[in-house]
Amino acid sequence: MRRCRGFTLVEMIVVMVILGILAATMVPVLRNAVSVYGTTNAVASALDKLRYASARMAFEIRGLTLLKSATASAITFTRTDYSPAATDRTISIAKSGSLLTLSYDLPSPAMSATLTDQLSSLAFAYYDQDGVTTAVPANVRYVEYSITLTVNGQPYAETTRVAIRNN
């Protein structure tokens, strides 16, 4: 008796057809998974930028000692740093296109940092001790800001109210 080794032509064609059907059904699923991963990654990155910008702004505003100018879209103030010696720094937070920038006017050199590059809107509101909106810089005790970032047409917003410690 003779033993046959290998596959027949019919078996090979059946296996190739089955593999073709499996590949045709898996390609859209894999393409979708890659697309969802990219979108999720972009949203997670934007939310990280949003949290970082909000936390950094809160840190800077909390130490405010003198409010120089306060508008609905920007704030400039002085903060005293006590390490290693008492130094007054003028700090500005403003929107420039899609950038949210934090600028320090140090004795030397001046420096600027971008908090986020996906900014859609930035709004400030200023409140007195009783929680009433005020336009008088000397009466400001709370600063509230709203930051909105947009990713793929979807807005992500955060609003934070900061109590000023040094006033």
Order of alpha helices (4+ residues) and beta strands (2+ residues): alpha-beta-beta-beta-beta-beta-beta-beta-beta
